[in-house]
C-alpha cells in the first residue's frame, strides 16, 4: 500500500474482543489504557478513533462557532 495507507487484520476472540496490531498502535499512537470510539455505519463499516483526538476535534468545532 502507499506510504500513508495501511491494511491490517484482527481476529475477534470468544469474548468479542479484538487486538489492534502493534504496527497500527504505533502508527496512531494508541497506548494501553487509551479510550477508543467506534463509529458504525451498516453500509460502510466501523471506524475507530482515539477518544482524546475526537474530543479535541469537537472542541475545535465549538470554538470556531463562537
The 8 nearest C-alpha neighbors of each residue, nearest first, counted from 0:
[[1, 4, 5, 2, 6, 3, 7, 23],
 [2, 0, 4, 3, 5, 6, 7, 26],
 [1, 3, 4, 0, 5, 6, 26, 23],
 [4, 2, 1, 5, 0, 26, 6, 27],
 [5, 3, 1, 0, 2, 6, 7, 26],
 [6, 4, 0, 7, 3, 1, 2, 23],
 [5, 7, 8, 4, 0, 23, 1, 22],
 [8, 6, 5, 9, 20, 23, 19, 22],
 [7, 9, 10, 6, 20, 19, 18, 17],
 [8, 10, 17, 18, 19, 11, 7, 20],
 [9, 11, 17, 12, 8, 18, 16, 19],
 [10, 12, 17, 16, 15, 9, 13, 14],
 [13, 11, 15, 16, 14, 10, 17, 18],
 [12, 14, 15, 11, 16, 17, 10, 18],
 [15, 13, 12, 16, 11, 17, 10, 18],
 [16, 14, 12, 11, 13, 17, 10, 18],
 [17, 15, 12, 11, 14, 18, 13, 10],
 [16, 18, 11, 10, 9, 12, 19, 15],
 [17, 19, 20, 9, 16, 10, 11, 21],
 [18, 20, 17, 21, 9, 24, 23, 8],
 [19, 21, 23, 22, 18, 24, 9, 7],
 [22, 20, 24, 23, 25, 19, 26, 18],
 [21, 23, 25, 24, 20, 26, 19, 27],
 [24, 22, 26, 20, 21, 25, 27, 19],
 [25, 23, 29, 21, 27, 22, 28, 26],
 [24, 26, 22, 28, 23, 27, 21, 29],
 [27, 25, 23, 24, 28, 22, 29, 21],
 [28, 26, 24, 25, 29, 23, 22, 49],
 [27, 29, 25, 24, 26, 30, 23, 49],
 [30, 28, 24, 27, 33, 25, 31, 49],
 [31, 29, 33, 32, 28, 24, 25, 34],
 [30, 32, 33, 29, 34, 24, 28, 35],
 [31, 33, 30, 34, 29, 35, 49, 50],
 [34, 32, 31, 30, 35, 29, 49, 50],
 [33, 35, 50, 49, 32, 36, 51, 48],
 [34, 36, 49, 50, 48, 33, 47, 37],
 [35, 37, 48, 50, 47, 49, 38, 34],
 [38, 36, 47, 46, 39, 45, 48, 35],
 [39, 37, 46, 45, 47, 36, 40, 48],
 [40, 38, 45, 44, 37, 46, 41, 43],
 [39, 41, 44, 43, 42, 45, 38, 46],
 [42, 40, 44, 43, 39, 45, 38, 46],
 [41, 43, 40, 44, 39, 45, 46, 38],
 [44, 42, 40, 41, 45, 39, 46, 38],
 [45, 43, 40, 39, 41, 42, 46, 38],
 [44, 46, 39, 38, 40, 37, 47, 43],
 [47, 45, 38, 37, 39, 48, 44, 36],
 [46, 48, 37, 36, 38, 35, 45, 49],
 [49, 47, 36, 35, 50, 37, 46, 53],
 [48, 50, 35, 52, 51, 36, 53, 34],
 [49, 51, 35, 53, 52, 34, 36, 54],
 [52, 50, 54, 53, 49, 55, 34, 35],
 [53, 51, 55, 49, 54, 50, 56, 48],
 [52, 54, 56, 50, 51, 55, 57, 49],
 [53, 55, 57, 51, 56, 52, 58, 50],
 [56, 54, 58, 52, 53, 57, 59, 51],
 [55, 57, 53, 59, 54, 58, 52, 60],
 [58, 56, 54, 60, 59, 55, 53, 61],
 [59, 57, 55, 61, 60, 56, 62, 54],
 [60, 58, 62, 56, 57, 61, 63, 55],
 [61, 59, 57, 63, 58, 62, 56, 64],
 [60, 62, 58, 64, 63, 59, 57, 65],
 [63, 61, 59, 64, 60, 65, 58, 57],
 [64, 62, 60, 61, 65, 59, 58, 57],
 [63, 65, 61, 62, 60, 59, 58, 57],
 [64, 63, 62, 61, 60, 59, 58, 57]]
